[in-house]
């Protein structure tokens, strides 16, 4: 019997990432540190090195990995995300193939030495997507799951955290462990995992606030104008004591795991 996903990960909530307001805000998330790419390079064993990224968003990883891969297939169901991705630096590289479709609808062809899901696998149909990934991997290929850019390393997190359930439009959210959910369904057990070394990142207070509107439950198109303004005002009050000349300086860490999906 197939176990249902947690309610807060159902398609109705995942659909918010197709909102143009979310796509516009997505660029304000901190970039992935160089260490993430160093870890991914160790899986460049099989030739040709062809990469598949599922749920690529603005293509941050796809655009960078294209410089060292023979081909990158970047899959993203949001038209708004892909329209912006193509205009960003590296988005016109000829070895990037942009696919506007879901991970479930994508036509998988064997031969990928690396498949990446960067903060996106939790929205997918695990019973359909993970077996498809396994069948598409090259002999030494791996699935790399970027679990999260940690939000709790900022010094203001203790005060900011209680605002999230107050203002989020995802009223069903419950804390969860993606790897535990996959293991419970006997779909994936990682070969390894890592948390990157903290690196410093700086951005304006305005951009930090806007980055929150790229996250689950904070699409401006789904919040009322008054609630979005109230949330922004509260966040600004919390972070301003930490700002220097209008900039916030904080550490960024990324959690990731890798392995090969199980055979069902």
Residue pairs with C-beta under 8 A, 6 or more apart in sequence:
2 127
2 185
3 184
3 185
5 126
5 181
6 172
6 174
6 176
6 181
7 172
7 174
8 170
8 172
8 173
8 174
8 176
8 216
9 122
9 123
9 176
10 172
11 123
13 123
13 170
13 172
13 216
13 217
14 123
16 22
16 169
16 216
16 217
16 219
16 221
16 222
17 23
17 57
17 77
17 78
17 81
17 123
18 77
18 78
18 79
18 80
18 81
19 80
19 219
19 220
19 221
19 222
20 80
20 221
21 213
21 219
21 220
21 221
22 78
22 80
22 213
22 214
22 219
22 220
22 221
23 58
23 78
23 80
23 81
23 83
23 84
24 80
24 84
25 210
25 211
25 212
25 213
25 214
25 220
26 57
26 58
26 81
26 84
26 214
27 58
27 84
27 88
28 203
28 207
28 208
28 210
28 211
28 214
29 149
29 211
29 214
30 149
30 201
30 203
30 211
30 252
31 60
31 201
31 252
32 60
32 61
32 118
32 146
32 149
32 254
33 196
33 197
33 199
33 252
33 253
33 254
34 199
35 196
35 197
35 199
35 254
36 146
36 196
36 254
36 256
37 64
37 65
39 144
39 194
39 196
39 256
39 258
40 65
40 114
40 116
40 144
41 68
43 113
43 114
43 140
43 141
43 142
43 144
43 258
44 68
44 69
44 113
44 114
45 113
45 140
45 141
46 113
46 138
46 139
46 140
46 141
47 113
48 70
48 71
48 111
48 113
49 68
49 69
49 70
49 113
49 114
50 69
50 70
50 71
50 72
50 73
50 111
50 112
50 113
50 114
50 138
51 62
51 65
51 69
51 71
51 72
51 73
51 112
51 113
51 114
51 115
51 116
52 72
52 73
52 75
52 108
52 112
52 114
52 115
52 116
52 133
52 136
53 59
53 61
53 62
53 65
53 72
53 73
53 74
53 75
53 115
53 116
53 117
53 118
54 75
54 103
54 106
54 115
54 116
54 117
54 120
54 121
54 124
54 129
54 133
55 75
55 76
55 77
55 103
55 117
55 118
55 119
55 120
55 121
55 123
55 124
56 62
56 74
56 75
56 76
56 81
56 85
56 118
56 120
57 76
57 78
57 81
57 85
57 118
57 120
58 81
58 84
58 85
58 88
59 74
59 76
59 82
59 85
59 86
59 88
59 90
59 91
59 96
59 98
60 118
61 116
61 118
61 146
62 72
62 74
62 85
62 96
63 85
63 88
63 89
63 90
63 91
63 93
63 96
64 90
65 72
65 114
65 116
66 72
66 90
66 93
66 95
66 96
67 90
67 93
69 95
70 95
71 95
71 96
71 97
72 95
72 96
72 97
73 97
73 99
73 112
74 85
74 96
74 97
74 98
74 99
75 99
75 101
75 102
75 103
75 106
76 82
76 85
76 98
76 99
76 100
77 100
77 101
77 102
78 100
79 100
82 98
82 100
85 91
85 98
86 92
86 98
90 96
99 106
102 124
103 117
103 120
103 124
103 125
103 129
103 132
104 124
104 125
104 128
104 129
106 132
108 132
108 133
108 135
108 136
109 136
110 135
110 136
110 137
110 138
111 136
111 138
112 136
112 137
112 138
112 141
113 137
113 138
113 140
113 141
113 142
114 141
114 142
114 144
115 133
115 136
115 137
115 141
115 142
115 143
115 144
116 143
116 144
116 146
117 124
117 143
117 144
117 145
117 146
118 146
119 146
119 147
119 148
119 149
121 129
121 145
121 178
122 178
126 181
126 182
126 185
126 187
127 185
127 187
127 264
130 143
130 182
130 187
130 188
130 261
130 262
131 261
131 263
131 264
133 143
133 261
134 143
134 260
134 261
134 262
134 263
137 143
137 260
141 260
142 191
142 258
142 259
142 260
143 188
143 258
143 259
143 260
143 261
144 256
144 257
144 258
145 178
145 179
145 188
145 190
145 256
145 257
145 258
146 254
146 255
146 256
147 178
147 179
147 254
147 255
147 256
147 257
148 254
148 255
149 252
149 253
149 254
150 195
150 252
150 253
150 254
150 255
151 157
152 161
153 198
153 250
153 251
153 252
153 253
154 160
154 248
154 250
154 251
155 242
155 250
156 238
156 239
156 242
159 238
160 235
160 238
160 239
163 231
163 234
163 235
163 238
164 217
165 173
167 217
167 218
167 223
167 227
167 230
167 231
168 216
168 217
168 218
169 217
169 218
169 219
169 222
169 223
170 216
170 217
173 216
173 217
179 188
179 190
179 193
179 257
182 188
182 189
183 189
186 262
186 264
187 261
187 262
187 264
188 259
188 261
188 262
189 259
189 262
190 257
190 258
190 259
191 258
191 259
191 260
192 257
192 258
192 259
193 255
193 256
193 257
193 258
194 255
194 256
194 257
195 253
195 254
195 255
195 256
196 253
196 254
196 255
196 256
197 253
198 251
198 252
198 253
199 251
199 252
199 253
200 249
200 250
200 251
200 252
201 249
201 250
201 251
201 252
202 247
202 248
202 249
203 211
203 247
203 248
204 246
204 247
204 248
205 236
205 239
205 240
205 243
205 246
205 247
205 248
208 235
208 239
208 248
209 232
209 235
209 236
209 239
212 218
212 231
212 235
213 219
213 220
213 228
218 231
220 228
223 231
239 248
242 248
